[in-house]
Amino acid sequence: MNDYYKEYLNNHSNPKCRLMHFIGQWVTIFFIAFVFYSKIWLLAPLIPFVIYPFAISGHILFQSKENSPSFTKMGFIRAKIADWKMFIEILKGNISIW
């Protein structure tokens, strides 16, 4: 997973792309809270996908044209783990989004 995460970070070298992922993770957290608060359980399967409009637009707008979102080439589960790891590293101040 460490090699994958290094490549993941390389695919997110632009701070603005990382910012879009960061925003998407916060929206995901709020969406999870909404689902649990409202008890609309039919929305629960959408939780893993909430980030993707933010992440994909970050890649399209701020990364190079050859750089596609990691889930398209490295698998959904590993991409989600790496995304949350990057989110935590941003919160800790170890990765810049500015």
N, C-alpha and C positions, 0 to 999 in steps of 0.2 A: 504493500500500500504506500510505502514511503516514496518509491520511484514514481508511482502513479501521481501522488500528490505534488511532487516536484514538477512533473509535466503539466499537471492541472494549473499550478501557479504560473508556469510559463505561458500557458494558454490564456491567462488572465493578467497579463503584464501591464495593461493600461489601467491606471487608477480609476478612470471613469467607468470602465467595464466592471471592475470590482465594486464600485459604488452601486451600480445597477443591481448586482447580485445581492449586495448588502440591503438595499431597499426591498428587494424581492423577499429576502428572508424575514424582514420585519413584517411585511404584508402577510407572509405565510403564518407567522406567529399570531398576528391579529385574527387571521382567518380561522386558525385552530381554536382560539378563544371564542370566536363567534359561534363556531359549530358546537362547542361544548356548552356555551351559555344558552344558545337558542334551542339546543337539542334537536337540530335538524340533521339527523344522522345520515340522510341521503347525500349530504354534501361532503361527508368525510372522505370518500374515495378521491375527491378532487385535491385534497391537501398536498400530495406530493407534486402537483402540477402548477400550483399557484405562482411559484417563482419564475416559471419559464417565459412568460411575456417580458419580464424584466431582464432575465438573463440573455435571452435571444436578442432582444433589442440592444442590449449592451454590446454583444458581439458584432451585430450588424453596424452599429453606429461608431464604435470606438476601437475595435480590434481590426487587424488586417483582414482582407477579403478571404484569404485562405484559412483563417481561423474560424472554425465552427464550434458550437457548444460541445463540451466534452462528452455529454451523454450520447451524442451521435456516433462517436468512434470508440468510446471506452466503457460503455455500459451505464445503465441507469443507476444501479445501486452504488457503485463506486463513485459516480459523479455526485450523488446526493451526499454521501459521506464526506467527500472532499469539499463540497460546497458548505456544509455545516462547519467543517474544520476551519475553512477560510473565514467564515463568519465569526467564529470564536476568536481567531487570531486578530481579526480587525477590531473586535471589542476589546481585546487585551492591548491593542496599540502596536502589535508586532507587524502588522501589514497596513500600509497607508491606502486611503481611498481619496486623497486630495492631490 
